[in-house]
């Protein structure tokens, strides 16, 4: 099982950014889900950005945590954005059939932001 570090910050434009580093698996997804849901309900941001630049591994539980965040954001009227998913993360979302839901293109150009 891996390790993950999550930090949350507010940008100047009011968007909340959740930076995720490490692995998203059974050992770490509860922390991500909690960070996303707690922040959405406490802060009610117009936009929530989940920065995946430094995510090195993500299994189906990690995908599930992102889906939970996406669904909660929709319920609160918040725009949910995935920023810089690595090729590995992008591939996981394509394989699960969720790439379209997150607004990902068929391939993963580096250093792009995807919105849904």
C-alpha positions as CSV (number, residue, x, y, z in Angstrom):
1,X,0.0,0.0,0.0
2,X,1.2,3.5,-0.8
3,X,1.4,6.8,0.8
4,X,-0.3,10.1,-0.3
5,X,-0.1,13.6,0.8
6,X,-2.9,16.1,0.3
7,X,-2.8,19.8,0.8
8,X,-5.6,22.2,0.2
9,X,-5.3,25.9,-0.7
10,X,-7.3,28.7,-2.1
11,X,-6.2,30.5,-5.3
12,X,-6.5,34.2,-5.8
13,X,-9.6,33.6,-8.0
14,X,-11.3,31.8,-5.2
15,X,-10.9,28.3,-6.6
16,X,-9.9,25.6,-4.1
17,X,-7.0,23.4,-5.1
18,X,-6.4,20.0,-3.6
19,X,-2.8,18.9,-4.4
20,X,-2.4,15.2,-4.3
21,X,1.0,13.5,-4.2
22,X,1.8,9.8,-4.1
23,X,-0.4,6.7,-4.4
24,X,-4.2,6.6,-4.4
25,X,-5.1,3.2,-3.1
26,X,-6.9,1.5,-0.2
27,X,-4.5,3.0,2.3
28,X,-5.0,6.6,1.1
29,X,-8.4,7.1,-0.6
30,X,-10.3,7.8,2.6
31,X,-8.1,10.8,3.2
32,X,-8.7,12.1,-0.3
33,X,-12.4,11.5,-0.2
34,X,-12.6,13.3,3.2
35,X,-10.6,16.2,2.0
36,X,-12.8,16.6,-1.1
37,X,-16.1,16.3,0.6
38,X,-15.3,18.3,3.7
39,X,-13.9,21.1,1.6
40,X,-16.9,21.2,-0.7
41,X,-19.4,21.3,2.1
42,X,-17.5,23.8,4.3
43,X,-16.2,26.2,1.6
44,X,-18.8,25.9,-1.2
45,X,-16.2,26.9,-3.9
46,X,-17.2,27.8,-7.4
47,X,-14.4,25.6,-8.7
48,X,-12.5,22.7,-7.1
49,X,-9.2,21.7,-8.8
50,X,-7.7,18.4,-8.0
51,X,-4.0,18.5,-9.0
52,X,-2.8,15.1,-9.9
53,X,0.6,16.1,-11.2
54,X,2.5,14.0,-8.6
55,X,0.1,11.0,-8.3
56,X,2.3,8.0,-9.0
57,X,-0.3,5.2,-8.8
58,X,-4.1,5.0,-8.7
59,X,-6.2,1.9,-8.4
60,X,-10.0,1.5,-8.7
61,X,-10.4,2.9,-5.1
62,X,-8.6,6.1,-6.2
63,X,-10.9,6.4,-9.2
64,X,-13.9,5.9,-6.8
65,X,-12.7,8.7,-4.6
66,X,-12.5,11.1,-7.6
67,X,-16.0,10.0,-8.7
68,X,-17.2,10.7,-5.2
69,X,-15.7,14.2,-5.3
70,X,-17.1,14.8,-8.8
71,X,-20.6,13.8,-7.7
72,X,-20.5,15.9,-4.5
73,X,-19.3,18.9,-6.5
74,X,-22.2,18.5,-8.9
75,X,-24.6,18.4,-6.0
76,X,-23.2,21.7,-4.6
77,X,-23.0,23.4,-8.0
78,X,-19.2,23.4,-8.0
79,X,-17.1,23.0,-11.1
80,X,-14.8,19.9,-10.6
81,X,-11.4,20.1,-12.5
82,X,-8.7,17.5,-12.8
83,X,-5.3,19.2,-13.4
84,X,-2.3,17.5,-15.0
85,X,-3.3,13.8,-14.7
86,X,-0.2,11.7,-15.4
87,X,-0.4,9.3,-18.3
88,X,-0.9,6.5,-15.8
89,X,-3.9,8.3,-14.2
90,X,-5.3,9.3,-17.5
91,X,-5.1,5.7,-18.7
92,X,-6.9,4.4,-15.6
93,X,-9.7,6.8,-16.2
94,X,-9.9,5.8,-19.9
95,X,-9.9,2.0,-19.0
96,X,-12.7,2.5,-16.5
97,X,-14.8,4.5,-19.1
98,X,-14.8,7.6,-16.9
99,X,-12.5,9.8,-19.0
100,X,-15.5,11.4,-20.8
101,X,-17.2,12.2,-17.5
102,X,-14.0,14.1,-16.4
103,X,-13.7,15.8,-19.7
104,X,-10.5,14.1,-20.7
105,X,-9.4,13.8,-24.3
106,X,-8.6,10.4,-25.9
107,X,-4.9,10.9,-25.2
108,X,-3.1,12.7,-22.4
109,X,-1.0,15.6,-23.5
110,X,1.2,16.6,-20.6
111,X,0.6,19.8,-18.6
112,X,-3.0,20.3,-19.4
113,X,-6.0,21.0,-17.3
114,X,-9.3,19.1,-17.9
115,X,-12.7,20.2,-16.7
116,X,-16.1,18.8,-16.4
